[in-house]
């Protein structure tokens, strides 16, 4: 009969064994091949399988290894069989109960006197708790990083003595908002003021001086230049700190990045302006259509009567010639006949020609004012777009230059798009070029051609104007950006033109070559 001491020892041994999370195994090797595997009894605590189960099924251990780790385990075992130095390997196994366990597998190779591998011993340690903690920590760190990355506010403090700033402290999130670290601000006390956008400096300094005097300013919005050169919008909220006597000894500021909000507001404003412009264009279209109709009616009389006068002249001229032969020269409406009879024919031709020109202009205006569905699926003949745009802009072209050249390649293919929208773009580019010309001797040229290898169609509007300054070039497609605000410019012409070309799957860009500014439109040939 076992004594109470024996019972206590057995119980103590069982508790000790149950707490073990390591077990040893041995793999016997002969000629590089596995001949047997022995698993220590503690394998049950780690894997859920007994040593008998593992030894009766030689594939059970490898079957237990997680699919994503099988190759690593196989490579480790292969290295052990040929006697290579082996590092510890951490991998996953599927416990008998279906749960995933993390283990660390440490292998020591045994050699015989001939330096041949005869076996290797392995130590399997359950590291699930450690891995779980590591993964939880990693997830926590990632969550914290995501949280920090999402923060667009930071706090700064300005210390004041006798109405002057003596020290400024910036919170660590300043890096995300401004691109500079708090250490960089500490090393350069003027850095913040240098960052403020030049157009906002005066107002920012005024508000800071107000705070230094102890007057609580309202939150204000201004631009800063980020370290990467981009422009950021921030909201600056200042809270004063005063001593018992009411003197300001410091103020705290909250800088909030509002760039996205400002962009959204600008986009909304752009859309609003575009809607207003669209309404204006609709109204203008109605007016133009009405005016065109009113012009067309009397012009029809001019053309009809002009044609009738030409017929009358054709029948009257022989009579007048016969009269002149009999009685000599005479005056007709102040013209000497027959010496200046050709002038009469030219007068009649000019009346008829002028009528036809008015008719073409009226037709062009009516087409331009016609309701646009906005669809981009029609076949568009670019040569007709160019000619129609020139007809509408002809007066401005005539006033701007004596050197207007048009080169359009013959038999150009159709492009898929919208006639009126393309016409709008060409008129806008012609207008810009005309306004850039300093005198009538400067060239204005439109060139259209295709490049078969690239399957592209090119439209170039070339002028010898004053060019585009570099500081303007990077903003020229921005909505509302204009250098002609004082003359009624809205800053939407190029922005809308750029959007139209992009809608046509094309590209619009400018370049300066040999004192010529070139607006390039590149369109795909369907």
Secondary structure, 3 states (H helix, E strand, C coil): CCCHHHHHHHHHHHHHHHHCCEEEEEEEEECCEEEEEEECCCHHHHHCCCHHHHHHCCCHHHHHECHHHHHHHHHHHHHHHCCCCCCCEEEEEECCCCCEEEEEEEEEEEECCCCCEEEEEEEEEECHHHHHHHHHHHHHHHHHHHHHHHCCEEEEEEEEECCEEEEEEECCCHHHHHCCCHHHHHHCCCHHHHHECCCCHHHHHHHHHHHHCCCCCCCEEEEEECCCCCEEEEEEEEEEEECCCCCEEEEEEEEEECHHHHHHHHHHHHHHHHHHHHHHHHHHHHHHHHHHHHHHHHHHHHHHHHHHHHHHHHHHHHHHHHHHHHHCCEEECCEEECCCHHHHHHHHHHHHHHHHHHHHHHHHHHHHHCCCCCCCCEEECHHHHHHHHHHHHHHHHHHHCCEEEEEECCCCCCEEECHHHHHHHHHHHHHHHHHHCCCCCCEEEEEEEEECCCCEEEEEEEECCCCCCHHHHCCCCCCCCCCCHHHCCCCCHHHHHHHHHHHCCCEEEEEEECCEEEEEEEEECC
